[in-house]
C-alpha cells in the first residue's frame, strides 16, 4: 500500500534505479476509484533479446491494483530473480555512496565511519598482579550509531582463541588481557580496527593496522655465538618482554620468579627425565619499566683445543618452562620453550655478501653492480651441504623511461630439510611492500635453526646449524639482506654473490661455469640471468624433496660450582652416540653397532576417509610395519596443504597401535585444504633420536567448492549447469533426523556490471543434504541451472560473479559446525563479444 503520490511509475525507469539493478514498473495507467480491482502488466527493465521483446519490458508478470482514493493497494507476486525489485515512491534516494535507515533523506550519511589514523598499540600495562595491552583509536566522529571492530594480531595473523571486540560509541579502545596469551607467546602482537554503523551491517570500513607491534615472549641474546679465539668467554642474556606476575597472596616481587633451567642433554622430549643444572631466576623485582623487560645473564665459556676434524656446532639448550604459580598471568609461560643458543667454533673466516634494492656487493670483489630484471634468483648456494639462498625481485620504481629498477621483495633459504620463506611481494608495480613480510615454514625446522624478529618488525634474522646467518632488513619498504656463510664453504660457494675461492677476479661466474667480465655500465645482465630459476628450481614455488636429515647437535653442559655454561666440544667415540641421565644420576652408554637407533620404517602411511559412523565421521592415518619391539613408538602428524596446524597436535601411539585418527569435528578453520599425514618412529629408551618422516602419498581435498569455476556464455538463451560439491559428509546431531532434512543452506548472489545482459539462477537458495551423499564418489552435490539472456553487446566483454555468502549453521552437531563461516569459491561468468 502506497499513498497516491508514491504510486508505481507508469513509465520505464532506467536500469539500476529505484535501489535495484532491474526495476519493475507498471505498464498502463492506474485505475480510478470507480474501477475497483484491476489487472495490470508489470515490466522488468532488462533486455532478453527474444523475438517478442518489448522496449524496457524484458520480462512481464500480472499484478492487481485498486484505487482507494488517497492511496493505492497492490497485489504483487515474488520477483523471479534476486537483482529485481518493484519500483514505487516519490522521494529521491540517498546519493551514491551514502545510506540512511529508510534509504531516503534526511539522515543520509557515508556507509561507515571514515577512519584516517591507524590505531595505537599500548602495553604491557601492569596493574597490581595483572597486565594487559590496549589498542587505542583516535577518531573525532560522535555518531551514536557508530561502532568499531578491533582485532588482535599475532605475527600479523588473527587467532581464533582471541575473538574480535566490538566497541560502541563513545568507546575508542579494546583491551587484550595478558592471561589470554597462553600459546601465543614469542610472537609480535599488533591490532587492527575498522568502523561501521550498527543499523547497517552491509558495509564496514577498511582495516587500519597499528604501525607498531610488540614482541611478547622470552628470547635469548645473542641467539648465536661464534668464537675464533682460545678460552673465549661470552655472556648470554635470557630476557622476558612479558611481566612475570604472581598471585598477591604469595609474597613480594623478589619471590615472584620464573625458573630457567639449562638442559644438559638437549630438549626435554625424552620419556626419561633429563638432569637440569644451572637454574637461573627471572623475577618481577628486576622488571625494567623503561625497557619493558626483565632479564638474567650468565657466562658461556668455549674452551677450544686443536680440532682435527673441522668446525664444531653446539647448543646451549633450555628445558621447557614448568610453572607452579597458580596466577593465570604466569601460567601463560607453562611449557614455553626458550630458544636455544647456537655456539659455533670456527677454524676459517666467514664471508659476507650484501644485497640492497638492485645492488649487490659480492663475497670477495667488493665492487657494486646492479640488476634490473624481475624473477627468482639464486643469490648463493653450496650444493654439497644443500644450502641455498634465493631472492625474489619485483619492479619498485622507474630509473628511466626504458628501464625499471627491481628491488628484493622475497627471500627463501634452504639448509638440508629446513626451508624458510620471507614474502613481502604484496605490492603493486613500482610501489613499496605493505606491512611486515610474511614468514612461512613449510615443514618442521631442525633444532638449531632459528628465526628471530625485531619487536617493530624491522629486521628478521635466520640462523642455521652450519653457522650460516641471513639478516634481512624490512624497514625501507623493500628487503635488503646480508648473507654470512662459514669458512668451510671455501671452494664450494657460488651464485650472484660471487665465488668463494679467495679469487676476486672470477666473481661473475655463470651457473654454467663461464667467467664473465663487468660491463662498463655495471649491469652484468647475462651473468645475473644465468642464476635465474624457473618454477621447478624456485624455492618460492616448490618444496625440495626431504633428505631425511635430522640435525643432532652436541649440547653444552653447566657447572653448578660457578654457574658457568661450558661448551667444550665432547667428541663421539667409537660406537657410542649419546648419554642420557635419569633422576638417579645413573648414565647409560648406548652402542650403535648392530642396533637401530629408531624403527626402520620403509612404507609411507596410507590415508583413509572420510569414514562415517552414525552422526560422526573421521580420517585415519595407517602405518604398515612388521617390527614388534615393545619399546618402539610412532609419532603421527596431520598435514593441511602440506603444513602442520597447532590446533591439531601430533599423536604418539605405542607399538601395538599402527594408526592415528583425525575426528571431523577438529576441522574447524581447516576446510578447503588437502589433508595428509606423516609418521616417524623412535624408541622410548632413546627418544631424543627419531627416524625420518614418511609422508602419505595421497591427500584428500576436504571442503565445499563450486564447479566449474567459470562459465563462458557464447549463445543466446544458453543454459549452463553449476555443481556445488561437498567432499565431507553433512551429518546432524540426531541419528533420527531423516537424511533429506539434514542440510546446509546455500545462498547465491550475483555481482558485477549487468549492462545488456542478466544472469538468472533458478532460485537464490539451495540445499546440500545428507541424502545426496555418494559413498562411491565421496561427495554430496546440488546442481544450479544458470540462464543468460543477452542481446548484441556493444561495449565489450561482460563479467559477473556468482558469489556465495559465508555459510551460517544453526545445527549444534560439532561435525556440522565445522562449516560455520565457510566461504565457497565464487564462479566467474563472462561473455566475449
C-alpha positions in Angstrom: 0.0 0.0 0.0 1.4 3.4 -1.0 -0.1 6.9 -1.0 -1.4 8.3 -4.3 1.8 10.5 -4.8 4.1 7.4 -4.3 2.4 5.1 -6.8 4.3 2.7 -9.1 5.8 4.5 -12.1 3.8 4.2 -15.4 6.8 4.9 -17.5 10.0 3.0 -17.8 12.7 3.8 -15.1 16.3 3.4 -16.2 18.4 0.3 -15.2 20.0 0.4 -11.7 17.3 2.8 -10.5 14.9 2.5 -7.5 17.7 1.0 -5.4 17.9 -2.2 -7.5 19.6 -3.4 -10.7 16.4 -4.3 -12.5 13.5 -2.0 -11.6 9.9 -3.3 -12.2 7.3 -0.7 -13.4 3.6 -0.8 -14.2 2.7 -0.8 -17.9 -0.6 1.2 -18.3 -2.4 3.7 -16.2 -3.7 3.4 -12.6 -7.5 2.7 -12.2 -9.9 5.3 -10.9 -11.8 4.8 -7.6 -14.8 3.5 -9.6 -12.9 0.9 -11.5 -12.4 -1.4 -8.5 -9.6 -4.1 -8.6 -7.9 -4.1 -12.0 -5.2 -6.3 -13.5 -2.2 -4.7 -15.0 1.1 -5.8 -16.5 4.3 -5.2 -14.6 7.5 -5.0 -16.7 11.1 -5.7 -15.6 13.6 -3.4 -17.4 16.2 -5.6 -18.9 16.8 -6.9 -22.4 16.3 -10.6 -23.2 17.0 -10.5 -26.9 13.9 -12.6 -27.8 11.8 -12.0 -30.9 8.9 -10.8 -28.8 11.0 -8.3 -26.8 9.2 -5.1 -25.8 11.2 -2.0 -25.0 12.0 -1.8 -21.2 10.0 -4.9 -20.7 12.3 -7.9 -20.8 10.1 -9.9 -18.5 6.4 -9.4 -17.6 4.1 -10.5 -14.8 0.5 -9.7 -13.9 -0.3 -7.7 -10.8 -3.5 -6.4 -9.3 -4.2 -2.8 -8.2 -7.0 -0.8 -6.6 -7.5 2.9 -6.2 -8.6 3.7 -2.6 -8.7 7.4 -3.1 -5.8 8.7 -1.0 -3.7 5.6 -1.6 -3.3 2.6 -3.9 -3.3 -1.1 -2.9 -1.2 -3.5 -5.0 -1.2 -7.3 -5.0 2.3 -8.2 -6.1 4.0 -11.6 -6.8 7.5 -12.5 -5.7 10.2 -11.3 -8.2 11.6 -14.1 -10.4 15.3 -13.3 -9.6 17.5 -11.8 -7.0 18.5 -8.5 -8.6 14.9 -7.3 -9.3 12.6 -5.1 -7.2 9.3 -3.3 -7.7 9.6 0.5 -8.1 7.5 3.0 -6.1 7.8 6.2 -4.2 8.2 9.9 -4.8 11.4 10.8 -3.0 14.9 10.7 -4.4 17.1 8.1 -2.6 20.2 8.9 -0.8 23.1 9.9 -3.1 25.5 7.3 -4.3 27.9 6.1 -1.6 25.6 7.1 1.2 22.7 5.5 3.1 20.0 6.1 5.7 17.8 3.7 7.7 15.0 4.4 5.1 17.2 4.8 2.1 16.0 8.3 1.6 16.8 11.8 3.0 17.0 13.1 5.6 19.8 11.4 7.5 21.9 10.2 4.5 25.5 9.6 5.5 28.5 7.6 4.4 28.4 3.8 4.6 30.9 3.6 7.5 32.9 6.0 9.8 35.8 7.5 7.8 38.8 6.5 9.9 42.1 8.0 8.9 44.6 7.4 11.7 45.7 3.9 12.4 45.2 2.6 16.0 48.0 2.8 18.6 49.2 -0.2 20.5 50.0 0.4 24.1 51.4 -2.0 26.7 52.1 -4.1 28.5 50.3 -2.1 31.2 50.8 -3.6 34.7 48.0 -3.1 37.3 48.8 -4.8 40.6 49.1 -8.6 39.8 47.6 -8.3 36.2 48.8 -6.9 32.9 47.2 -6.1 29.6 47.6 -4.4 26.2 45.3 -1.8 24.7 44.5 -0.9 21.0 43.5 2.8 21.0 41.8 4.7 18.2 41.9 8.4 17.7 38.7 9.5 15.9 36.6 12.6 16.3 33.3 11.4 14.9 30.5 11.3 17.5 27.6 9.5 15.8 25.8 7.4 18.4 25.1 4.7 15.8 28.8 4.1 15.0 30.8 1.2 16.4 34.3 -0.1 15.9 35.6 -3.7 15.5 39.0 -4.4 17.0 41.0 -7.5 16.1 44.3 -8.6 17.8 47.1 -9.9 15.5 49.9 -12.3 16.3 52.7 -12.2 13.7 50.2 -10.4 11.5 47.5 -13.1 11.8 44.3 -13.4 13.7 44.0 -16.3 16.3 40.6 -17.9 16.9 41.4 -18.1 20.7 41.2 -14.2 20.8 37.9 -13.1 19.4 37.3 -9.7 17.9 35.9 -7.0 20.2 33.2 -4.6 19.0 33.1 -1.2 20.9 30.2 1.2 20.6 30.2 5.0 20.8 31.8 6.6 22.8 34.3 3.8 23.1 37.7 4.1 21.3 39.8 1.3 22.8 40.0 -2.5 23.0 41.8 -4.4 25.7 43.8 -7.7 25.5 44.2 -9.3 28.9 47.6 -10.9 29.4 46.1 -14.1 30.7 44.8 -14.8 27.1 48.4 -15.1 25.8 48.8 -18.8 26.6 50.1 -20.5 23.4 50.6 -17.0 21.8 54.0 -16.0 23.3 57.1 -15.5 21.2 55.1 -13.5 18.6 54.7 -9.9 17.6 51.4 -8.5 19.0 49.6 -5.9 16.9 46.0 -4.9 16.2 43.7 -3.5 13.6 40.4 -1.7 13.6 37.5 -0.8 11.2 34.3 1.2 11.7 30.7 0.5 10.9 27.2 1.8 11.7 25.1 -0.6 13.8 22.0 0.0 11.8 23.6 -1.3 8.6 25.9 -4.3 8.5 26.1 -4.2 4.7 29.4 -2.3 4.7 32.2 -1.9 7.1 35.2 0.3 6.6 38.7 -0.7 5.6 41.0 -2.2 8.2 43.6 0.1 9.7 46.6 -1.8 11.3 48.7 -0.5 14.1 52.1 0.6 12.7 53.8 -0.6 15.9 53.9 -4.2 17.1 55.3 -5.6 20.4 57.3 -8.8 20.6 55.9 -10.7 23.6 57.8 -13.7 25.0 61.2 -15.0 26.2 64.2 -14.8 24.0 68.0 -15.3 24.2 70.5 -12.6 23.2 72.6 -13.2 21.3 70.9 -16.2 19.7 74.2 -17.3 18.2 77.8 -17.2 19.4 80.8 -17.6 17.1 84.2 -18.0 18.6 87.6 -17.7 16.9 89.9 -17.4 20.0 91.0 -19.7 22.8 89.2 -19.6 26.2 86.7 -17.1 24.8 84.0 -16.0 27.3 80.7 -14.7 26.1 77.6 -13.6 28.0 74.1 -14.8 27.2 71.0 -13.0 28.3 67.6 -14.6 28.8 65.0 -11.9 28.5 61.3 -11.7 29.0 59.3 -8.9 27.5 56.2 -10.0 29.4 55.8 -9.3 33.1 56.3 -12.2 35.5 53.3 -11.8 37.9 52.2 -13.8 40.8 49.0 -14.0 42.9 49.3 -11.3 45.5 48.9 -13.9 48.3 52.3 -15.4 47.6 54.5 -12.5 48.7 56.7 -9.8 47.3 58.2 -9.3 43.8 61.6 -10.8 44.8 59.9 -14.1 45.4 57.8 -14.0 42.1 60.1 -15.7 39.6 60.4 -18.0 36.6 62.9 -20.7 37.0 65.1 -21.1 33.9 67.0 -24.4 33.6 69.7 -25.4 31.2 69.1 -28.8 29.8 72.3 -30.8 29.6 71.1 -33.5 27.2 69.1 -31.4 24.8 65.4 -30.6 24.5 63.3 -32.5 27.1 61.3 -34.6 24.7 62.5 -38.0 26.0 60.3 -40.1 28.3 63.3 -40.3 30.7 63.7 -37.2 32.7 66.8 -35.2 31.8 69.0 -33.7 34.6 68.8 -29.9 34.7 71.6 -27.9 36.1 72.4 -24.2 36.5 69.0 -22.9 37.4 68.5 -19.2 36.9 65.7 -16.9 38.1 63.8 -14.2 36.2 62.0 -12.2 38.9 59.4 -9.4 38.8 61.6 -7.4 41.1 64.0 -6.9 38.2 61.4 -5.6 35.8 62.7 -2.6 33.9 59.7 -0.2 33.2 61.7 1.8 30.7 62.9 -1.1 28.6 59.8 -3.2 29.4 61.7 -6.3 30.1 63.2 -8.5 32.8 66.4 -10.5 32.2 69.1 -12.7 33.7 72.7 -13.0 32.3 75.0 -16.0 32.6 78.5 -16.6 31.1 79.3 -19.1 28.4 82.9 -20.4 28.1 84.0 -22.1 24.9 87.5 -23.7 25.5 88.8 -24.8 22.2 91.7 -27.2 21.7 93.2 -28.3 18.4 90.4 -29.6 16.2 91.5 -32.0 13.5 88.0 -32.6 12.0 86.7 -29.1 11.1 84.3 -26.7 12.7 82.1 -27.6 15.7 78.4 -26.8 16.4 77.0 -26.9 19.9 73.8 -25.7 21.6 73.0 -24.1 24.9 69.6 -25.7 25.4 66.8 -24.9 27.9 64.2 -27.1 29.5 60.6 -26.2 28.7 59.3 -24.0 31.5 57.3 -25.5 34.3 55.1 -23.1 36.3 53.7 -23.9 39.7 52.4 -20.4 40.4 48.5 -20.5 40.1 48.2 -17.0 38.7 46.8 -17.1 35.1 49.3 -14.3 34.2 52.2 -16.7 35.0 50.5 -19.8 33.7 50.9 -18.4 30.2 54.6 -19.4 30.4 53.7 -23.1 31.0 55.5 -25.4 28.6 57.2 -22.5 26.8 60.4 -23.5 25.0 63.1 -20.9 25.3 65.1 -20.7 22.0 68.5 -22.4 22.2 71.7 -20.5 21.8 73.8 -21.8 18.9 77.5 -21.9 19.7 79.8 -22.1 16.7 83.6 -22.6 16.8 85.2 -21.9 13.5 88.7 -22.5 12.1 88.3 -20.3 9.0 87.0 -16.8 8.4 83.4 -16.4 7.1 82.4 -14.3 4.1 79.7 -11.7 3.7 77.5 -10.7 0.7 75.1 -7.7 0.8 72.1 -7.1 -1.4 70.2 -3.8 -1.2 67.5 -2.8 -3.7 69.0 -3.5 -7.1 72.7 -3.5 -5.9 74.9 -6.5 -5.0 78.2 -6.3 -3.1 79.9 -9.7 -3.6 81.8 -12.1 -1.3 85.3 -11.1 -2.5 85.2 -8.4 -5.2 83.5 -5.6 -3.3 82.7 -3.6 -6.4 78.9 -2.7 -6.5 76.9 -4.0 -9.5 73.2 -3.8 -10.4 70.5 -5.9 -11.9 67.1 -4.8 -13.2 65.1 -7.9 -14.1 62.2 -9.4 -12.0 62.2 -13.0 -11.1 63.6 -15.7 -8.7 67.4 -15.8 -8.5 70.0 -17.8 -6.6 72.0 -15.4 -4.5 74.2 -18.0 -3.0 74.5 -21.8 -2.9 76.7 -24.6 -1.7 75.3 -27.8 -3.3 77.5 -30.0 -1.3 75.8 -29.1 2.0 72.3 -28.5 0.5 72.4 -24.8 1.3 70.8 -22.1 -0.9 69.6 -18.5 -0.6 67.2 -17.3 -3.3 65.8 -13.8 -3.7 62.6 -12.7 -5.5 62.7 -9.3 -7.2 59.9 -7.0 -8.4 59.8 -3.6 -10.1 59.8 -0.9 -7.5 60.4 2.3 -9.4 61.5 3.5 -12.8 65.0 4.7 -13.1 64.4 5.9 -16.7 61.8 5.6 -19.4 63.3 2.3 -20.8 64.3 0.6 -17.6 62.6 -0.2 -14.3 64.6 -0.8 -11.1 63.9 -4.0 -9.3 64.0 -4.5 -5.6 64.1 -7.6 -3.4 60.6 -8.4 -2.1 61.1 -12.1 -1.1 63.9 -14.3 0.4 63.9 -18.1 0.6 66.6 -20.0 2.4 67.2 -23.7 2.4 69.6 -25.8 4.5 69.1 -29.5 4.2 65.4 -30.1 5.1 64.9 -26.6 6.5 63.1 -24.1 4.3 62.2 -20.6 5.4 60.3 -18.2 3.1 60.1 -14.4 3.8 57.5 -12.9 1.5 56.9 -9.2 1.1 55.8 -9.4 -2.6 52.4 -8.0 -1.8 52.7 -4.6 -3.5 51.9 -3.2 -7.0 54.4 -2.4 -9.7 56.7 0.5 -8.6 55.4 0.5 -5.1 56.7 -0.4 -1.6 55.6 -3.5 0.3 52.6 -3.3 2.5 53.0 -4.2 6.2 55.5 -6.7 7.6 56.7 -9.6 5.4 55.0 -12.9 5.9 57.2 -15.7 7.3 56.3 -19.2 6.3 58.0 -22.5 7.2 56.6 -25.4 5.0 57.9 -28.2 7.4 59.2 -28.5 10.9 62.7 -27.0 11.4 65.6 -28.9 12.8 66.8 -28.0 16.2 69.5 -25.3 15.9 67.7 -23.4 13.2 66.4 -20.1 14.5 64.2 -17.3 13.3 64.3 -14.0 15.2 62.4 -10.8 14.5 62.8 -7.3 15.9 60.0 -6.0 18.1 59.0 -3.4 15.5 59.3 -6.0 12.6 62.2 -4.0 11.0 64.7 -6.9 11.0 64.5 -10.7 10.6 67.5 -12.9 11.3 67.8 -16.6 10.2 70.4 -18.8 11.9 71.3 -22.3 10.8 73.3 -25.2 12.4 76.1 -24.7 9.8 76.5 -21.2 11.3 75.2 -19.6 8.1 73.3 -16.4 9.0 71.0 -14.2 6.9 69.9 -10.8 8.2 67.0 -9.2 6.4 66.1 -5.5 6.9 62.5 -4.7 6.1 62.3 -1.0 7.2 62.7 0.6 3.7 59.5 -0.8 2.1 61.7 -3.3 0.3 64.0 -6.1 1.6 67.8 -5.8 1.9 69.9 -8.7 3.2 73.3 -9.7 4.4 74.4 -13.3 3.8 77.1 -14.6 6.1 78.5 -18.0 5.2 81.1 -20.1 7.1 84.7 -20.5 6.0 84.0 -24.2 5.4 82.3 -23.1 2.2 85.7 -22.3 0.7 85.8 -23.5 -3.0 82.2 -24.6 -2.9 80.1 -21.4 -2.6 78.8 -19.6 -5.7 75.9 -17.5 -7.0 75.0 -13.8 -7.6 77.2 -13.1 -4.6 80.2 -14.5 -6.5 82.5 -17.5 -5.9 84.1 -18.3 -2.5 87.6 -19.2 -3.6 89.7 -16.1 -2.5 90.0 -15.0 -6.1 88.2 -11.7 -6.7 88.7 -11.8 -10.5 86.1 -14.6 -11.1 83.1 -13.2 -9.2 80.9 -13.1 -12.3 80.9 -16.8 -12.8 77.8 -18.1 -14.6 75.9 -21.1 -13.4 77.4 -23.0 -16.3 81.0 -22.1 -15.1 81.6 -19.4 -17.8 83.5 -16.4 -16.3 82.1 -13.0 -17.4 83.5 -9.5 -17.3 82.0 -6.5 -15.7 80.4 -4.3 -18.4 81.0 -0.5 -18.4 77.5 0.3 -17.1 77.9 -2.0 -14.1 74.9 -4.2 -15.1 76.2 -7.7 -15.9 72.8 -8.9 -17.2 74.0 -12.1 -18.9 75.6 -13.1 -15.5 72.6 -12.4 -13.4 70.2 -14.0 -15.8 72.2 -17.2 -15.7 71.3 -17.5 -12.0 67.5 -17.1 -12.6 65.3 -20.0 -11.5 62.2 -21.5 -13.1 59.2 -22.8 -11.2 60.8 -26.2 -10.7 64.0 -24.9 -9.2 62.5 -21.9 -7.4 62.3 -22.3 -3.6 59.3 -19.9 -3.7 57.3 -22.2 -5.9 58.4 -25.8 -5.0 59.4 -27.7 -1.9 62.6 -29.7 -2.3 62.4 -33.4 -1.6 63.2 -34.3 2.0 66.7 -35.6 2.7 65.6 -37.3 5.9 68.3 -35.3 7.8 67.8 -34.8 11.5 70.4 -32.4 12.9 71.6 -33.8 16.2 73.8 -31.1 17.9 76.1 -31.5 20.8 74.9 -29.7 23.9 76.7 -27.5 26.3 76.8 -28.5 29.9 76.7 -26.4 33.1 78.9 -26.3 36.2 77.0 -26.0 39.4 80.1 -24.8 41.1 80.4 -21.4 39.4 77.1 -21.4 37.3 79.2 -21.2 34.1 77.9 -22.8 30.9 80.8 -24.8 29.4 80.6 -25.5 25.7 83.8 -27.7 25.4 83.1 -30.0 22.4 82.6 -33.6 23.6 83.6 -35.8 20.8 81.6 -39.0 20.0 83.9 -42.0 20.4 83.7 -45.5 18.9 80.2 -46.9 18.6 78.6 -44.7 21.3 76.5 -41.7 20.5 74.5 -40.1 23.3 74.4 -40.2 27.1 71.0 -39.8 28.8 70.8 -39.2 32.6 67.9 -40.2 34.8 67.0 -38.7 38.2 69.2 -41.2 40.0 72.3 -39.8 38.2 72.8 -43.2 36.5 74.1 -43.0 32.9 73.8 -45.4 30.0 76.2 -45.7 27.1 74.1 -46.9 24.2 76.1 -48.7 21.5 75.3 -48.0 17.8 76.9 -51.1 16.2 74.4 -53.8 15.4 71.4 -51.9 16.8 69.0 -49.5 15.0 68.7 -46.1 16.7 65.0 -45.9 15.6 62.4 -48.2 13.9 63.3 -48.6 10.3 60.1 -47.6 8.6 60.0 -48.2 4.8 56.4 -47.8 3.6 54.7 -44.5 3.8 51.4 -44.3 5.8 48.1 -44.6 3.9 45.3 -42.0 4.3 41.8 -43.4 4.8 38.5 -41.5 5.0 36.2 -39.8 5.5 34.7 -42.8 7.4 31.1 -42.2 8.5 29.8 -43.7 11.8 26.3 -42.7 12.5 26.3 -38.9 13.2 30.2 -38.6 13.2 33.0 -39.0 10.7 36.8 -39.2 10.8 40.0 -39.9 8.9 42.8 -42.4 9.8 46.5 -42.5 9.0 47.5 -46.1 8.9 51.0 -47.5 9.1 52.2 -50.9 7.8 55.3 -52.0 9.7 56.3 -55.5 10.8 58.6 -54.6 13.7 57.5 -55.8 17.1 59.9 -54.2 19.6 57.8 -53.3 22.7 59.9 -50.2 23.2 59.1 -48.7 19.8 56.7 -45.7 19.5 55.2 -43.9 16.5 54.6 -40.2 16.1 51.8 -39.2 13.7 51.3 -35.6 12.4 48.3 -34.4 10.4 49.1 -32.0 7.4 46.9 -29.4 5.8 48.2 -28.3 2.4 51.4 -29.9 3.4 51.7 -27.9 6.7 51.1 -28.8 10.3 48.5 -26.8 12.3 48.8 -26.1 16.0 45.1 -26.8 16.6 45.7 -30.4 15.7 48.6 -31.6 17.9 50.8 -34.7 17.0 49.6 -38.1 18.2 52.1 -40.6 19.7 50.9 -44.2 19.8 52.5 -47.3 21.4 54.0 -50.3 19.4 50.7 -52.2 19.4 48.9 -49.4 17.5 49.7 -48.5 13.9 47.1 -45.8 13.3 46.1 -42.3 14.2 42.6 -40.8 14.0 41.5 -37.3 13.0 38.0 -36.5 14.1 36.0 -34.5 11.6 34.9 -32.1 14.4 38.5 -30.8 14.6 38.4 -29.5 11.0 37.0 -26.0 12.0 39.1 -23.4 10.2 40.8 -26.2 8.2 38.4 -26.8 5.3 39.1 -26.3 1.6 42.6 -27.8 2.1 44.3 -31.0 1.2 44.5 -33.4 4.2 47.5 -35.6 4.5 49.7 -37.1 7.3 53.2 -38.2 8.1 54.8 -40.6 10.6 58.1 -41.4 12.1 59.3 -43.9 14.7 61.5 -43.8 17.8 62.4 -45.9 20.8 61.4 -44.9 24.3 64.9 -45.5 25.6 66.4 -43.1 23.0 63.5 -40.7 22.4 65.8 -37.8 21.5 66.8 -39.7 18.3 63.9 -40.1 15.9 63.6 -41.5 12.4 62.9 -39.5 9.2 59.4 -38.5 8.4 57.4 -40.6 5.9 54.5 -38.8 4.3 51.3 -40.2 2.9 51.5 -40.4 -0.9 47.8 -39.4 -1.3 45.9 -36.5 0.1 42.2 -35.7 0.4 40.7 -32.3 -0.5 38.2 -31.6 2.2 35.7 -28.8 1.8 33.0 -27.3 -0.4 33.5 -25.8 -3.9 31.6 -24.7 -7.0 32.4 -26.4 -10.3 33.2 -25.2 -12.9 34.9 -22.1 -11.5 34.0 -20.0 -14.6 31.2 -20.1 -17.2 31.5 -18.7 -20.7 28.3 -17.6 -22.5 28.5 -17.7 -26.3 25.0 -18.5 -27.5 21.6 -16.8 -26.9 19.4 -18.4 -24.3 22.4 -20.5 -23.2 21.8 -22.7 -20.1 24.7 -23.9 -18.1 24.8 -26.2 -15.0 26.8 -25.4 -11.9 27.6 -28.0 -9.3 28.1 -27.2 -5.6 30.0 -30.1 -4.1 31.0 -31.0 -0.6 33.7 -33.7 -0.2 32.8 -34.1 3.5 29.7 -35.7 5.0 26.9 -33.5 6.2 25.8 -35.1 9.5 23.3 -33.8 12.0 23.1 -34.3 15.8 20.2 -36.7 16.0 20.5 -40.1 14.2 16.7 -40.0 13.9 16.8 -36.9 11.7 16.0 -38.0 8.1 18.8 -37.5 5.6 16.7 -35.3 3.4 16.2 -32.9 6.4 19.9 -32.8 7.4 21.1 -30.0 5.0 23.3 -27.0 4.6 21.5 -23.9 3.2 23.5 -22.1 0.5 22.6 -18.7 -0.8 23.7 -17.3 -4.2 24.2 -13.6 -5.0 25.0 -12.0 -8.4 27.6 -9.2 -8.6 29.0 -7.3 -11.5 28.1 -4.9 -14.3 24.9 -6.2 -15.9 24.8 -3.9 -18.9 22.7 -5.5 -21.7 22.6 -8.9 -20.1 21.4 -10.6 -16.9 22.3 -13.9 -15.3 19.4 -15.5 -13.5 19.6 -18.6 -11.3 16.6 -20.8 -10.7 16.3 -19.6 -7.1 18.6 -17.9 -4.6 18.6 -20.6 -2.0 19.8 -24.2 -2.4 20.2 -27.2 -0.1 23.2 -29.6 0.2 21.8 -32.6 2.1 23.0 -35.9 3.5 20.6 -37.6 1.2 22.7 -36.6 -1.8 25.9 -38.2 -0.4 27.5 -40.6 -2.7 29.7 -43.2 -0.8 31.4 -44.2 -4.1 32.4 -40.7 -5.1 32.6 -39.5 -1.5 30.7 -36.3 -2.2 27.4 -34.6 -1.8 26.2 -32.3 -4.6 23.4 -29.9 -5.7 23.0 -28.6 -9.2 22.2 -25.0 -10.1 21.0 -24.1 -13.6 22.2 -20.7 -14.8 20.4 -19.0 -17.7 21.9 -15.9 -19.5 19.7 -13.7 -21.7 21.5 -11.2 -23.8 21.3 -9.0 -26.9 24.1 -7.7 -29.0 26.8 -6.3 -26.7 28.3 -3.1 -28.0 30.7 -2.2 -25.2 33.0 -5.2 -24.8 33.1 -8.4 -22.7 30.8 -8.6 -19.7 31.8 -10.2 -16.4 29.7 -11.3 -13.5 30.3 -13.2 -10.3 28.0 -15.8 -8.8 29.1 -15.5 -5.2 28.2 -17.3 -2.1 27.8 -15.6 1.3 29.6 -17.3 4.2 27.7 -20.3 5.5 25.6 -20.0 8.6 25.0 -23.2 10.5 22.3 -23.5 13.2 22.6 -27.2 13.8 24.5 -27.9 17.1 26.4 -31.0 15.9 30.1 -30.2 16.0 30.6 -32.2 12.8 28.3 -29.7 11.1 29.6 -26.7 12.9 32.9 -27.0 11.0 31.1 -25.4 8.1 30.3 -22.2 10.1 31.5 -19.2 8.2 33.0 -21.2 5.3 33.3 -19.2 2.1 32.6 -21.1 -1.1 34.6 -20.0 -4.1 32.8 -17.6 -6.5 32.1 -18.5 -10.1 33.0 -16.1 -12.8 30.6 -15.7 -15.7 31.6 -13.8 -18.8 30.6 -13.4 -22.4 33.1 -12.4 -25.1 31.9 -10.1 -27.8 
